[in-house]
């Protein structure tokens, strides 16, 4: 069951077209294909460093893999992990378009970024996995959380 889930993750990460169509398998992943567009529900795509430590995990409720390799993701969630394997940052968006060839995502929808010390929100974004940058296009807001800085007025 775990091997099937890992295979599903690898295939969506590579943007390959699969011909398996049907109902949820034992791993709970649903694949479907119609008119050159492949669909998958409830997916996760981990990203590991050269020492096989988990760096990030891209997931979503639903993905449509387009013939050009781009992936439309509904209810995108992106988690970044520290060296101690704890989540350091969570990013969510109702939808986005992921390009596996450039390892980037973009959207005109809302974005919510949560870290221990701050929350960032906005509308419209571009994320570049290679450089590790997020660019928020509109309505960017930063909320600094209590960071234990007593004595500051």
C-alpha angles and dihedrals in degrees: 000000000000091000090055092051092048090049090051089051093049093048095052090045091055092043093233122163114240125196096207109118127179152067127332114301124219088280092056095242116134120207125187136166129201129166096345092310116112120206131199131180129211099006137169128196115191123201119208132192123233090277092053094252114147109252101170144346126214115200140162145172093245139005134190114201106208124211090253090058097253116131124218107209125198117204094003119202124187123185126189120203133209127222089269089058094246122132109261098176138014123199123189134181132168090234142353143167115241121200111201094192093060095027090230138125132204137183144164091214130096120289129204121193118186127190130163092261103033149017121217123193134176147131125267122012148180121212122194113195094194095058095028093230133142120198115195113202105196144016094009113183129180122200114192112209127213103291096177095258097151118181096035113121 
